[in-house]
Amino acid sequence: MADPNPTQTSQPPPPTPIAAGQTAEVEAQGHQFEIPIPTTVILRAPSIYNKEAQTGAEANTWHPPPLAWLERTWTVTHSTLPMWRKAKNVRITYKLLPASSSSSSAPILIDDEVCSEPTAKTWLPQPKSIRGIDTPDSSVPDGGAWNWRGKGWLRIASSHWEVLGWGEYEGEKWVVTWFEKSLFTPAGVDVYSERKGGVSKGLEEEVVIDDV
């Protein structure tokens, strides 16, 4: 498995048990409650392979990340998406947008900005920044899914993405995301780390993604 300088093709590993650990506060419909922050790696399958909601033990071990936890700048350390094969220092910043309605049921939108640096010249110029808005996709069981729409001249572009896994491994925050095939890109998987230098060796060994 390699980082985006360059990237390699990969697929997610099977789930492993979640351990009890820290908790994160989540606010929903005016009430606050806590969910456990995973301290070991557990990944779910993309929704296109699992249209039914999880049941039993699975339902008790996977939860979407709290938005306040997800809101930060992440470094894309590994990816199967070809768009990153000629880029380095790929970073994604999520910022929660103010609610457009006072209704507690109004969805929370995310401002999504991807920044990168090209490593090679291409026929078409590569933008250094790609911005869009993420809208929650309520059709996905258990949540943790969004529909992205580009801003400005990229408004014609859209995609669907989901969180497959997230947590804090030995204090290191990480996320695995899956992107559905779109008009411009194939389906693919990204691994995020809060560390600018990429995931630690221990976490990389835990998030085992075999070449396909």
C-alpha positions, 0 to 999 in steps of 0.5 A: 500500500502506498501513499498518494506520491504515487498511489496504488490500487487497493480494497478495504479489509474485513472488519475487526472488533471495536474496543471501548475507549474514549467517547465523543459528544453528539447533538441530535434533535436538541439532545446530547449523548455520547458514542464510543470513539473506536480505538481499533480498526473496524470497516463496514462495506460500501452501501452498494454492497450492503443495502440492508441496515446492520443488525445484531453485533454489527449495529452495536460496533459501527457508528458514523463519526460525530461531525465535530470530530470529522471537522478538521484538515486531513492528509490523504495518505493512501488512495486508489483514485487515479486523480491523485497519482500525479499529486502530492500533499493531498489535504481535505478540509471539512468545515460545518456550515451554519444551519440554513433553518432554525429547524432541528431536522434541517441537515448539516452541510459540510464545506469540502475543500481538497488541496494538492500539488501536482507532481507532473505536467498533464494535458489539462491544468490541475486545479490546486483547490477543489471546493464543494458542498457535502449534503447528508445522504439519508438513504444509506443505512447507519448514516455516514454518507454524503453527496458532494456537489462542486462549487463554481465551474465545478458545479456540473460535477457531483459524487457520492462518498461514505465513511467506511471506518474511523477512530483514534488508533493509539491517539492518532485520528484516522478515516477511511472513505469510499467514493462511488463511481461518478461521471469523471472518476472511478470508484475508490478508497482513501485513507486519511490521517490527522498527521501531516506526515501520514499514518503511523506504521502501526496504523498502516499495518492495522488498516490492511488493504490488499492490492486488487 
